[in-house]
Amino acid sequence: MNIKPLADRIVIKLIEDTEQTSGGIFIPDSAKEKPQKGEVVAIGEGKVNEKGEREPMDVKVGDIILYAKYAGTDIKIDGVEYKILSIKDALAVLG
């Protein structure tokens, strides 16, 4: 993938949850919620503050994050779904 997010934005690869419940019931695509979890695949350089300095990013490439439900812009590259988010829409790093 050749995409470089600008400023305080990140690109994540969406991670789909399992399609089967713990009881063995398969969930159809029409009943699934959009995933809110993804792997960070690219990060911008960070936002410039009032002093003209770049603020460090809170995530790094490879982190698995949770993000706000309606955040970001969906894109598809080579059949893979990605999302471009502002860092403020990243809620937590899963570890």
Backbone bond lengths (Angstrom), bond angles and torsions (degrees), N, CA, C in turn:
res aa  C-N    CA-C-N  psi(-1)  N-CA   C-N-CA  omega(-1)  CA-C   N-CA-C  phi
1 M - - - 1.442 - - 1.521 108.65 -
2 N 1.308 116.38 133.78 1.454 121.21 -178.45 1.521 109.38 -121.11
3 I 1.334 116.50 79.58 1.460 121.60 178.93 1.520 108.07 -140.08
4 K 1.324 116.30 134.24 1.470 122.00 -178.33 1.522 107.72 -122.81
5 P 1.330 118.29 109.24 1.457 120.50 178.09 1.533 111.17 -69.40
6 L 1.318 115.33 150.78 1.453 120.96 -178.65 1.525 111.53 -96.31
7 A 1.311 116.33 154.51 1.469 125.42 173.59 1.527 112.00 49.22
8 D 1.354 116.65 -119.94 1.471 120.92 -174.45 1.527 111.93 -101.44
9 R 1.336 116.48 36.62 1.460 120.54 179.45 1.529 110.45 -106.57
10 I 1.346 114.09 155.51 1.457 120.94 177.89 1.521 108.82 -130.89
11 V 1.318 116.37 155.80 1.467 122.06 173.92 1.519 106.54 -113.43
12 I 1.342 115.54 130.06 1.457 119.81 178.23 1.524 109.89 -123.53
13 K 1.318 114.58 149.05 1.459 122.19 173.36 1.520 106.05 -95.87
14 L 1.334 116.88 123.96 1.450 121.18 -175.76 1.526 110.99 -66.62
15 I 1.320 115.18 141.11 1.462 122.19 177.40 1.519 107.35 -112.72
16 E 1.326 115.88 116.48 1.462 121.22 179.37 1.514 109.86 -78.72
17 D 1.334 116.33 138.67 1.453 120.69 174.02 1.521 109.24 -75.61
18 T 1.311 116.58 167.96 1.459 120.56 -178.51 1.521 110.91 -62.71
19 E 1.305 116.20 150.53 1.452 122.29 -177.19 1.524 112.15 -94.73
20 Q 1.310 117.10 7.68 1.451 121.40 -176.81 1.523 109.25 -132.03
21 T 1.320 117.17 135.94 1.459 120.77 177.82 1.519 109.54 -75.49
22 S 1.329 116.04 168.97 1.467 119.42 179.50 1.524 111.38 -64.45
23 G 1.345 117.77 -22.47 1.462 121.94 177.71 1.516 113.32 -84.43
24 G 1.347 117.26 -1.78 1.457 120.87 177.01 1.519 114.53 95.96
25 I 1.332 118.12 6.22 1.468 120.92 -179.70 1.523 108.85 -85.64
26 F 1.340 116.67 130.02 1.456 121.43 177.59 1.523 109.68 -83.82
27 I 1.323 116.11 136.30 1.457 122.28 -178.43 1.527 108.73 -98.56
28 P 1.352 118.59 123.03 1.469 120.50 178.85 1.524 110.93 -70.35
29 D 1.348 116.36 155.38 1.461 121.46 -179.14 1.524 112.19 -55.54
30 S 1.327 117.57 -36.14 1.462 120.74 -177.32 1.526 112.56 -67.67
31 A 1.316 118.45 -20.08 1.463 121.94 -177.94 1.525 112.79 -99.92
32 K 1.321 117.17 -5.73 1.461 120.72 -177.39 1.517 110.94 -81.97
33 E 1.323 115.64 144.76 1.452 120.39 170.75 1.521 108.39 -84.76
34 K 1.329 115.56 154.26 1.454 119.00 176.40 1.528 109.03 -63.52
35 P 1.317 117.74 143.95 1.463 119.60 179.91 1.523 110.91 -66.36
36 Q 1.318 116.17 149.43 1.451 121.54 175.57 1.519 109.86 -121.84
37 K 1.320 114.87 27.22 1.455 121.38 -177.77 1.523 107.55 -132.78
38 G 1.332 116.56 140.82 1.449 119.08 179.17 1.520 112.10 -159.10
39 E 1.328 114.14 163.04 1.465 121.19 177.87 1.520 108.89 -100.80
40 V 1.319 116.44 128.96 1.462 121.55 179.58 1.526 108.71 -69.62
41 V 1.346 116.63 123.06 1.463 120.40 -179.80 1.532 112.35 -112.66
42 A 1.344 117.51 -16.84 1.465 121.03 177.32 1.525 108.69 -158.27
43 I 1.330 116.02 145.90 1.464 120.39 177.46 1.523 109.85 -131.49
44 G 1.335 115.05 150.18 1.458 120.55 175.64 1.521 110.23 -77.75
45 E 1.330 115.25 -177.85 1.463 120.21 -177.20 1.523 112.65 -81.41
46 G 1.314 118.32 -12.73 1.456 121.80 -178.97 1.514 111.46 107.63
47 K 1.313 115.49 158.37 1.454 122.61 -178.72 1.533 109.69 -77.83
48 V 1.327 116.26 146.16 1.456 120.87 176.64 1.525 107.84 -90.03
49 N 1.345 116.60 126.33 1.465 120.07 -179.58 1.532 110.99 -85.84
50 E 1.337 116.84 -175.73 1.474 121.45 -177.24 1.523 113.32 -63.81
51 K 1.331 116.84 -24.25 1.460 120.76 179.64 1.531 112.15 -83.88
52 G 1.328 116.70 -3.51 1.459 120.70 -178.60 1.517 113.67 85.28
53 E 1.330 116.55 11.58 1.461 121.01 -179.81 1.525 109.89 -100.26
54 R 1.315 116.72 149.09 1.469 121.60 176.38 1.519 109.46 -79.62
55 E 1.334 115.87 130.63 1.460 120.66 175.77 1.525 108.70 -82.37
56 P 1.335 118.03 136.05 1.473 119.69 -179.33 1.529 111.09 -67.27
57 M 1.311 116.07 149.04 1.464 121.90 178.66 1.528 108.91 -82.43
58 D 1.343 116.16 146.17 1.466 121.58 -178.20 1.522 113.53 -83.91
59 V 1.327 117.46 -7.99 1.465 121.42 -178.99 1.519 109.06 -124.89
60 K 1.339 114.61 164.20 1.467 119.90 175.77 1.527 108.45 -133.27
61 V 1.306 116.78 162.97 1.460 121.88 178.23 1.527 108.51 -58.38
62 G 1.332 116.17 132.28 1.456 121.83 -179.48 1.519 113.62 102.56
63 D 1.346 117.63 -18.51 1.463 120.58 177.43 1.527 110.66 -65.93
64 I 1.329 116.52 144.71 1.461 122.76 171.72 1.526 106.21 -100.06
65 I 1.337 116.29 124.10 1.460 119.82 -176.23 1.525 111.84 -123.31
66 L 1.320 114.68 158.04 1.461 122.78 166.70 1.521 106.08 -101.72
67 Y 1.340 116.80 142.55 1.464 119.63 -178.70 1.523 110.25 -133.96
68 A 1.326 116.10 162.76 1.455 122.83 -178.84 1.532 110.20 -59.77
69 K 1.328 116.18 143.50 1.462 123.15 -170.24 1.527 114.55 -55.79
70 Y 1.319 118.17 -45.78 1.471 120.45 -174.92 1.523 112.29 -107.27
71 A 1.306 117.71 22.71 1.462 122.37 -174.99 1.526 112.06 -84.59
72 G 1.305 114.86 156.39 1.454 121.67 167.68 1.516 116.56 80.95
73 T 1.314 113.41 179.82 1.454 123.54 -179.98 1.519 108.59 -121.08
74 D 1.335 116.19 126.60 1.464 120.85 179.66 1.520 109.98 -81.57
75 I 1.328 115.59 137.38 1.461 121.77 173.46 1.521 108.49 -137.35
76 K 1.325 115.89 157.28 1.467 120.86 177.95 1.523 107.31 -129.90
77 I 1.334 116.02 124.10 1.460 122.05 179.52 1.519 107.48 -126.21
78 D 1.314 116.74 122.83 1.467 123.09 -179.27 1.525 111.82 52.24
79 G 1.333 117.12 38.83 1.457 122.21 176.78 1.518 115.00 79.78
80 V 1.335 117.79 3.26 1.464 121.73 179.95 1.525 108.52 -107.26
81 E 1.340 116.17 134.24 1.460 120.59 -178.74 1.524 111.21 -87.30
82 Y 1.323 114.70 130.46 1.457 122.84 176.98 1.522 108.27 -126.74
83 K 1.313 115.52 167.64 1.452 121.81 175.92 1.519 107.76 -139.42
84 I 1.346 115.90 136.38 1.456 121.34 174.90 1.529 106.84 -102.20
85 L 1.337 116.02 122.77 1.463 122.22 -176.21 1.516 110.91 -124.80
86 S 1.320 115.54 153.69 1.452 120.62 165.43 1.530 106.24 -78.00
87 I 1.306 117.66 147.39 1.466 120.87 -178.62 1.523 110.91 -60.05
88 K 1.326 118.47 -27.37 1.471 120.65 -179.77 1.526 112.08 -67.76
89 D 1.349 117.76 -17.71 1.465 121.07 178.28 1.530 112.82 -87.58
90 A 1.332 117.23 -7.38 1.459 121.18 174.63 1.525 107.10 -78.98
91 L 1.335 117.14 123.52 1.455 121.54 -174.30 1.522 113.37 -93.69
92 A 1.326 116.80 -36.62 1.460 120.01 -176.22 1.519 110.19 -162.33
93 V 1.332 114.98 153.03 1.461 121.79 171.91 1.524 106.52 -100.79
94 L 1.338 115.97 127.13 1.459 120.19 178.71 1.522 108.09 -87.46
95 G 1.300 116.69 134.86 1.446 117.56 -176.62 1.460 111.14 -135.67
